[in-house]
Amino acid sequence: MFSTADALVSTGLAKLGYQYVNIDDCWAEIARDDKGNLVAKNSTFPSGIKALADYVHSKGLKLGIYSDAGYFTCSKKMPGSLGHEEQDAKTFASWGIDYLKYDNCNNDGSKPTVRYPIMTRALMKTARPIFFSLCEWGDLHPALWGAKMGNSWRTTNDISDTWDR
């Protein structure tokens, strides 16, 4: 991730407006700590996410992270934020996160219009401006409700190569 930030600057992409270095799924340990906090994989982020965010910010860039509006992320192994929204939002803010991609896997069956506003409110309480990307797979026509809850939203499910099907 450090080299990605370096590359955005050295290639001139940052000057063209590319500003986010985003971490996707599988960045966290399988278990939360004894206080219920998400923990970055030590093998991947030995200095922690805060140190990475500080480095990315020193380059004039922003750091994004991934979580899920379910009990587990799409990996089915890492913890999601369902039931931990305020705690996780505070954690992300304390790390200096600037962007949150919030997926839709392994949830409790409630509609995204019920689950996503909980994280919206939690992020707003932190007072840190965190761009909130709703990754709800286009469920329930997010163009009708997404702008009330986030900064961006998906319009479809995952796109795959289905040419020959």
N, C-alpha and C positions, 0 to 999 in steps of 0.2 A: 504494500500500500504506500510505503514511503517512496518507492521508485515510481509509482503511478503519479503521485503528486509532483515529483521532480520532472517527470516526462511531460505533464500538462504545461509546466512552466517552460522547460527547455525547448519544446517543439513550437512554442508560441500559441498553443491552443488556449491557454488561460487568457491571453490578450484578446482572443477572438470571442471570449465569453464563456468558455467552458470553465465552470467553477466548482463542480461537485466531484469528490472522490467518494464513491459509495461502496459500502460493504454489503453483500447480500447474505443469504442464509448460511448457517453452519459456522458462524463466528463465535458462538457461545459454548460454554461447557454444557454438558447434558443436564447437570443439576444446578439449581440456584444455590447461593451460599446459605449459611445458617440463619441469616436475617431475611432470606427470601429474595435477595438481589440477583439480577443477572450477572454472570461472570464471563469475561472474555476468555477464550481458550488461551492458556498460557503458552502452549506450543506454537500458536500462530501469532499471538500478540503478547510477547513476553514483557513488554513495558506497559501494557494495558492500553485501553482505548483512549483515555485522557491524554496520554503522551502522544499517541498518533494524532489526535485532534489538534493538540498544540502545534505539532509539526506541520500539519496540513494548513492550519491557520497562519503559521509563520510564512508560508508560501503565498498567502493572499487567497487561499482556496477555502472550500467548505467541506465538512465531512458528513457523509450520510451513513445510516445504519438501517438494518432490517429487523422487523419483528412481525408478529402475527396476531390477528384478532381471534386466535384460537388457543387451546390449551398447549398445543405444540406447533412448531413451525411446519412448513411443508415437508421438511426432512423427516418428520414424524419422531424425531429424537430430541431436538433442542426445545427448550421451554418457550411457549408463546406468552403473550401478555394478557390473555383473557383472565380477569380476576386480579391482575397485578398492574392495571393501567396507570394509576397514580404513582406507584412505586417505580415502575419502569420509566415513566415520563421524567420523574425527578432524577433517576439515574442517567438517562440520556442527556438531560440538561446539565447535570454536574460534570459529565464527560466533555461537554462542549459540542455536542451533536447539533448539526444544522439542518438535517433532512432525515425524515423517517419514512421508509417504505413499509407499509402495513398490510400484510397479506391476509388471506381468507381461509386458510387450511385448518382442519382439525378443531372446528369450533363447536359450540353447543347446540347448533341448529337454529339459533335465533337469526333474524334477518340482519344483514349488514347495516341497515338503517337504525338498528337497535344497538349493535356492538360498536360501530365506528364512532358515534358521538361521545362515547365514554372516554376514548383516547383523545378525541378532540378537546374535551373539557380538561382532561389531565394535562395535556400539552400547554393549554392556555394558562393553567394555574402556575406553570413554571416561570412564566414571564420571559422565557428565552424564545426568540423567534425560531421555530423549527418548522421547515417546510414539510407539510404532511401529505404524502402520496398514498391515496387509497388504492389498494391492489385487490379490489373486490370482484374481479373477473367480469365486469359489466353486469353484475347481478342487479336486478330491479331497476334498470335504466338509470345509471348514476348521473347522467346529464340532468336529470330532474331533481336530484338531491345532493350530489357530490359537492357543489360549490358551498353549501351550508356547513360542510363538515371538514373539507380539506382544501388543499391548494391544487391538486390534480387527482385524476381518477382514471381507471381503465375503462375502456369501452367494450372490450371483448374478453373472452377466456384466452388462455395461452394459444399462440399461433404455432402450428406445427406443419411439417411437410406432408400434406395430404394429397398431393397432385395425382398419384396413381390409385387412390382409393375410390 
